[in-house]
Amino acid sequence: MKVLLTGATGLLGGALLDLLISEGHEPRCLVREGSQNAHRLDAHPIEISRGDAGNAGDLGRALAGADALLHVAGIEYAPSVVEAARKAGVSRVVVVGSTSAHSAYEFRSGPKKRMEGVVEASGLDWTIARPAMIYGSERDKNVHRLLRFLDRSPVFPIFGPGTNLWQPVYHEDCARGVYEALVRPTAVGHSYDLPGDEPLAYKDLVKTAAQALGKRTRLVRLPLEPIRRALLLAETLRLPLPIKSEQVLRLREDKAYTYDEAQKDLGYAPRPFREGIELEVARLREVGLIKPKTA
Ligand SMILES: NC(=O)c1ccc[n+]([C@@H]2O[C@H](COP(=O)([O-])OP(=O)(O)OC[C@H]3O[C@@H](n4cnc5c(N)ncnc54)[C@H](OP(=O)(O)O)[C@@H]3O)[C@@H](O)[C@H]2O)c1
């Protein structure tokens, strides 16, 4: 299948690119002018189309001759994705969203849900894949920084009790889920949550990461509520702030999800965090971002 892939220079898109090639498809990648990570595609036998996912004209040109569009670069570009796919006559479209569409906080879920609505109303053969937090290599935004911090520090600060739930998914497992959503006809017209295998409390996530590094890290609890109250007061006084009080509240929100639908329709079977994090530790050691293992 000829697949136009957006987001191939990123964490999930990179794993999807490898999967598409290994499964015998012909990916073409839409890459922004000025992408700092375009070099990541150098070793791949693929066609590159320059353009922005927010520009339906760029997407339309890149879609010429494609059988499907796998849009990983951000669900906020749904309007141009839908417009371009319709104009190009490419009906099969898989769009990657986020489990933050389930958040009780409107500032997180609202924009995602609105964009999902654009895809659902498109009249295309759509599927929406919603990853939970993705980890697995130096390309991830959260866990690789956590590992680097734990690698250097014997203590780790935790805001609040650290009992809120997370369900991070290893990038290759998430990519497998998205890929199966693309190739299985049963996935048309469905949305799938793609979290890790089971939820774990934030403090356990940190402990598991420290164990994977071979570290005995001491967790130091910091109270969350005074920070939130101070932010709330500063907001009332209209002081400019780097973070909103509702973002602090979101830190307390459980991010736990079921994946029965994905398991049933896509054969989705993500690995446990303790396995994925060991792979990430090995990867970060390989590229020299954390210290080598001591005997
Ligand atoms: N990472 C997570 O924890 C997480 C969790 C839930 C959902 N998601 C969703 O999963 C998707 C992939 O996440 P990721 O972590 O792999 O992201 P990432 O590593 O930040 O990569 C983003 C990719 O999208 C490309 N991109 C962004 N804006 C673009 C534009 N206007 N035109 C063309 N390309 C553009 C980037 O290209 P450049 O090389 O030009 O930057 C890059 O290839 C995203 O839709 C994200 O919202 C991620």
The ligand as a MOL file (V3000), in Angstrom:
LIG
                    3D

  0  0  0     0  0            999 V3000
M  V30 BEGIN CTAB
M  V30 COUNTS 48 52 0 0 0
M  V30 BEGIN ATOM
M  V30 1 N 4.2480 11.6080 22.8790 0
M  V30 2 C 3.1890 11.3720 23.6330 0
M  V30 3 O 3.3050 11.0990 24.8400 0
M  V30 4 C 1.8120 11.4040 23.0150 0
M  V30 5 C 0.7060 11.0610 23.7990 0
M  V30 6 C -0.5600 11.0720 23.2220 0
M  V30 7 C -0.7130 11.4300 21.9010 0
M  V30 8 N 0.3840 11.7610 21.1670 0 CHG=1
M  V30 9 C 0.1870 12.1240 19.7650 0
M  V30 10 O 0.9140 11.2180 18.9610 0
M  V30 11 C 1.4370 11.9090 17.8340 0
M  V30 12 C 2.9200 11.6790 17.7380 0
M  V30 13 O 3.5380 12.0790 18.9320 0
M  V30 14 P 5.1310 12.0540 19.0340 0
M  V30 15 O 5.4750 12.0290 20.4680 0
M  V30 16 O 5.6810 11.0290 18.1120 0 CHG=-1
M  V30 17 O 5.4580 13.5100 18.4910 0
M  V30 18 P 6.8800 14.1380 18.1580 0
M  V30 19 O 7.9880 13.2060 18.4920 0
M  V30 20 O 6.8870 15.5030 18.7570 0
M  V30 21 O 6.8190 14.2940 16.5800 0
M  V30 22 C 5.9100 15.1420 15.9720 0
M  V30 23 C 6.0440 14.9290 14.4770 0
M  V30 24 O 5.0740 15.7050 13.7870 0
M  V30 25 C 5.7370 16.5470 12.8710 0
M  V30 26 N 4.9810 17.7810 12.7180 0
M  V30 27 C 4.5150 18.5860 13.7060 0
M  V30 28 N 3.8600 19.6250 13.1890 0
M  V30 29 C 3.9060 19.4730 11.8430 0
M  V30 30 C 3.4130 20.2350 10.7550 0
M  V30 31 N 2.7430 21.3840 10.9390 0
M  V30 32 N 3.6370 19.7770 9.5020 0
M  V30 33 C 4.3150 18.6230 9.2890 0
M  V30 34 N 4.8190 17.8700 10.2840 0
M  V30 35 C 4.6210 18.2970 11.5380 0
M  V30 36 C 7.1260 16.7680 13.4680 0
M  V30 37 O 8.0010 17.1990 12.4570 0
M  V30 38 P 9.3260 18.1000 12.7090 0
M  V30 39 O 10.4780 17.1830 12.4810 0
M  V30 40 O 9.2100 19.1720 11.6900 0
M  V30 41 O 9.2450 18.6280 14.1080 0
M  V30 42 C 7.4030 15.3510 13.9650 0
M  V30 43 O 7.7440 14.5110 12.8930 0
M  V30 44 C 1.0370 13.3670 17.9880 0
M  V30 45 O -0.1220 13.5700 17.2370 0
M  V30 46 C 0.7430 13.4980 19.4600 0
M  V30 47 O -0.2220 14.4920 19.7400 0
M  V30 48 C 1.6330 11.7500 21.6910 0
M  V30 END ATOM
M  V30 BEGIN BOND
M  V30 1 1 1 2
M  V30 2 2 2 3
M  V30 3 1 2 4
M  V30 4 1 4 5
M  V30 5 2 4 48
M  V30 6 2 5 6
M  V30 7 1 6 7
M  V30 8 2 7 8
M  V30 9 1 8 9
M  V30 10 1 8 48
M  V30 11 1 9 10
M  V30 12 1 9 46
M  V30 13 1 10 11
M  V30 14 1 11 12
M  V30 15 1 11 44
M  V30 16 1 12 13
M  V30 17 1 13 14
M  V30 18 2 14 15
M  V30 19 1 14 16
M  V30 20 1 14 17
M  V30 21 1 17 18
M  V30 22 2 18 19
M  V30 23 1 18 20
M  V30 24 1 18 21
M  V30 25 1 21 22
M  V30 26 1 22 23
M  V30 27 1 23 24
M  V30 28 1 23 42
M  V30 29 1 24 25
M  V30 30 1 25 26
M  V30 31 1 25 36
M  V30 32 1 26 27
M  V30 33 1 26 35
M  V30 34 2 27 28
M  V30 35 1 28 29
M  V30 36 1 29 30
M  V30 37 2 29 35
M  V30 38 1 30 31
M  V30 39 2 30 32
M  V30 40 1 32 33
M  V30 41 2 33 34
M  V30 42 1 34 35
M  V30 43 1 36 37
M  V30 44 1 36 42
M  V30 45 1 37 38
M  V30 46 2 38 39
M  V30 47 1 38 40
M  V30 48 1 38 41
M  V30 49 1 42 43
M  V30 50 1 44 45
M  V30 51 1 44 46
M  V30 52 1 46 47
M  V30 END BOND
M  V30 END CTAB
M  END
